[in-house]
């Protein structure tokens, strides 16, 4: 079958000439090493203290897929930005690889605040977070218990809890959910006895005429030169695929519970007007307390907001953080 065409404005591997980048490492509260790329303007004055934004990648991806692009485009507008690899993924620590651990993912955002607060170029009282896809739900989970995050934005957010409990548009029955849980639980015995690890979900590796639209959309990014990247400590085959025995932990993950307690810190939800994931941003917006805003990008699907610079509202995101990360 013919490969999907890369949109002309897709620029996942953008490299800014106006920024310096530092490969950084820091530890979360579980003493796991978190890896990131810290972007700063090259013309930064020696005594400058910038507002900062932490950028989290889509679930199962790495910072080189979408996060670095957002981090650079925002750093070009006067912010320090830190694109991180979540624990168990990319260059960050955590064994076994590809494990689902939403509490630890959320902790990684707080650990990034710890790290940024120690940097001389950064004003620790002006730190925001931006979560893309699954990281949107992890950033919200973190912000509920970490008031040092002064402004929170999400793009193409997935509520990873609801997505696994109920699937898109609540299309999964309770019986189907229980069958998944049963299979994952029995796989734990297999692995405890030294059997092979099994992986689940993630983006498909090939498409045909019967491939569903959502799977086709993810394939167009993760399995083509548009966004394909083999991360450190992983392989092309395992990119985006969590372990089966751990993936059910998402079913106990409720990031929107108590979302209203983030107020009066502001929230911005960005979603594609045509995105299959739009329901999650709209649900979070409904439950959140003011100040809050939802931006539906015309003509954009879910993956379009990963890398299509002609659609991603970088100026609006920069204005949101500039307005709310005030001294």
Secondary structure as UniProt FT lines:
FT   TURN            8..9
FT   TURN            12..13
FT   STRAND          19..27
FT   TURN            29..30
FT   STRAND          33..41
FT   TURN            42..43
FT   TURN            46..47
FT   STRAND          50..56
FT   TURN            59..60
FT   TURN            63..66
FT   HELIX           67..75
FT   TURN            76..78
FT   STRAND          80..84
FT   TURN            87..88
FT   TURN            90..91
FT   TURN            97..98
FT   HELIX           102..116
FT   TURN            117..118
FT   TURN            120..121
FT   STRAND          122..132
FT   TURN            133..134
FT   HELIX           135..144
FT   TURN            147..148
FT   STRAND          149..155
FT   HELIX           160..166
FT   HELIX           168..170
FT   HELIX           174..192
FT   TURN            193..194
FT   STRAND          199..200
FT   TURN            209..210
FT   HELIX           213..222
FT   TURN            225..227
FT   TURN            232..233
FT   TURN            236..240
FT   STRAND          242..243
FT   HELIX           244..247
FT   HELIX           248..252
FT   TURN            255..258
FT   HELIX           259..262
FT   TURN            263..264
FT   STRAND          266..272
FT   TURN            273..274
FT   TURN            276..277
FT   HELIX           278..287
FT   STRAND          292..297
FT   TURN            298..299
FT   TURN            302..303
FT   HELIX           304..307
FT   TURN            309..311
FT   HELIX           314..324
//
